[in-house]
C-alpha cells in the first residue's frame, strides 16, 4: 500500500507553518472537582506554547509560555498553566493555546473531573483558523437515562445561537 504523504496537491494548508491558535470554550464547571489538560506535541522540534485564559466578559489573561518537547504527551493540572492572579476566579470561560508551527503540530484536550460527583467531561480544542463554515453540527449518542452538559463558546464578536434537538 502506498503511504499518504500530505503535499500542496492533496492537503490544503497542511504544510503551511506560522502562528497557530487552538481554542476550548470552557475551562471549568461549578460542579467540577478540577480540570486537567492533556497536551500532545506532534512536532519533530521543541514547541513554545502560550496559554491565554478568558473571563466570561472577555478579559484576557496570558499565562507563562512553556515548552513541549518533540512528540511529548503529558497531562497536567490546568491551574499550573494559569497566571497566579486568576487561579481562583469563578468567571473563566474559554482558553487558547498559541504556538508557531504547522497545523495540528500541537493539540490539547481538557478534562473536567468528576462533574457533579459523577463522570468527567472532555472538551476538545478547535482550530481558530478553521473557518470553513459559520455552522457547526454535532451528534452524540446517549443512553435513555443519560445526561449531557453542552458548552458553546464564541471567540468572535458576532452573536452566537445554539439549537439543541433531541431525536
FENWO-V400771 format. One record per residue. N is the residue number from 1. D_FIRST is the distance of its C-alpha to the first C-alpha in Angstrom with 2 decimals. Layout:
BEGIN
((N;D_FIRST) (N;D_FIRST))
END
This chain:
BEGIN
((1;0.00) (2;3.79) (3;6.36) (4;9.30) (5;12.39) (6;15.71) (7;17.82) (8;21.06) (9;19.40) (10;17.15) (11;19.09) (12;22.84) (13;24.60) (14;21.85) (15;22.90) (16;26.62) (17;28.66) (18;32.15) (19;34.33) (20;32.48) (21;34.38) (22;33.23) (23;35.82) (24;36.88) (25;39.80) (26;41.57) (27;42.25) (28;44.87) (29;46.51) (30;50.11) (31;49.22) (32;46.55) (33;47.24) (34;45.23) (35;41.93) (36;39.05) (37;36.32) (38;32.83) (39;31.62) (40;28.04) (41;27.51) (42;23.93) (43;25.16) (44;24.87) (45;28.65) (46;31.82) (47;32.45) (48;36.00) (49;36.29) (50;39.47) (51;40.31) (52;42.77) (53;44.49) (54;46.29) (55;49.43) (56;49.65) (57;52.06) (58;49.57) (59;50.82) (60;48.13) (61;48.27) (62;46.07) (63;45.09) (64;44.60) (65;41.44) (66;39.36) (67;36.46) (68;33.07) (69;31.43) (70;27.81) (71;25.52) (72;28.78) (73;29.16) (74;32.72) (75;35.11) (76;38.65) (77;41.71) (78;41.64) (79;45.33) (80;44.53) (81;42.85) (82;45.83) (83;48.86) (84;51.65) (85;53.81) (86;51.55) (87;50.39) (88;52.99) (89;52.89) (90;52.48) (91;51.66) (92;48.20) (93;45.66) (94;42.25) (95;40.70) (96;38.33) (97;36.33) (98;36.17) (99;34.17) (100;33.07) (101;29.39) (102;26.29) (103;25.80) (104;24.96) (105;25.41) (106;28.27) (107;28.40) (108;31.06) (109;32.30) (110;35.92) (111;37.18) (112;40.75) (113;42.05) (114;44.07) (115;45.02) (116;48.34) (117;48.14) (118;45.00) (119;41.29) (120;39.51) (121;38.28) (122;35.03) (123;34.99) (124;31.89) (125;32.29) (126;31.72) (127;30.84) (128;34.14) (129;32.71) (130;30.57) (131;33.22) (132;31.39) (133;33.85) (134;37.30) (135;36.48) (136;34.36) (137;33.77) (138;32.87) (139;32.85) (140;33.70) (141;34.22) (142;37.50) (143;39.52) (144;42.89) (145;44.86) (146;42.47) (147;43.47) (148;41.57) (149;42.39) (150;40.99) (151;41.26) (152;41.05) (153;41.31) (154;42.27) (155;41.71) (156;43.18) (157;46.74) (158;46.61) (159;47.64) (160;45.05) (161;45.10) (162;43.33) (163;43.37) (164;42.62) (165;42.20) (166;42.25) (167;40.95))
END
